[in-house]
């Protein structure tokens, strides 16, 4: 009598995460890795924290270049030194290391030096950075909760529990 998942399917599934981590390591260019849900990542004078928002997953860091965290359910965060936070998915977050990691949180660094924090307010979300230079913009959303920013103009309209904030230290106050 057969029940549950066949052993070969369980074996294939358990091999997925280490295989994905190895592929990510190859893509990031000879990186160091650790099994963790959260990692620190420093680029110049900016220290970021990337997290899956879950107690499991892999984080891979190529010091001075890029970092990514991902778990088996695709909760993820990705950043590169030249751009800062690039994307998060699910419970993932990408924020300054001095802040608490909150799912659905995303740091946007603009070329002129201003920084913005986007949050869906739900602990989950999909956020991504688009564009180059002063045309850079970002948007976070989860269901009907949204926040967005454009480097050229600042925080844009929010919906639901979505929030956009400029860092006070960056306003000169």
Helices and strands as residue ranges (DSSP letters): H 7-28, E 32-35, E 38-43, E 46-51, E 58-62, E 66-70, E 76-80, E 84-90, E 93-96, E 105-109, E 115-119, E 125-130, G 133-135, E 137-142, E 145-150, E 154-155, E 163-166, G 168-170
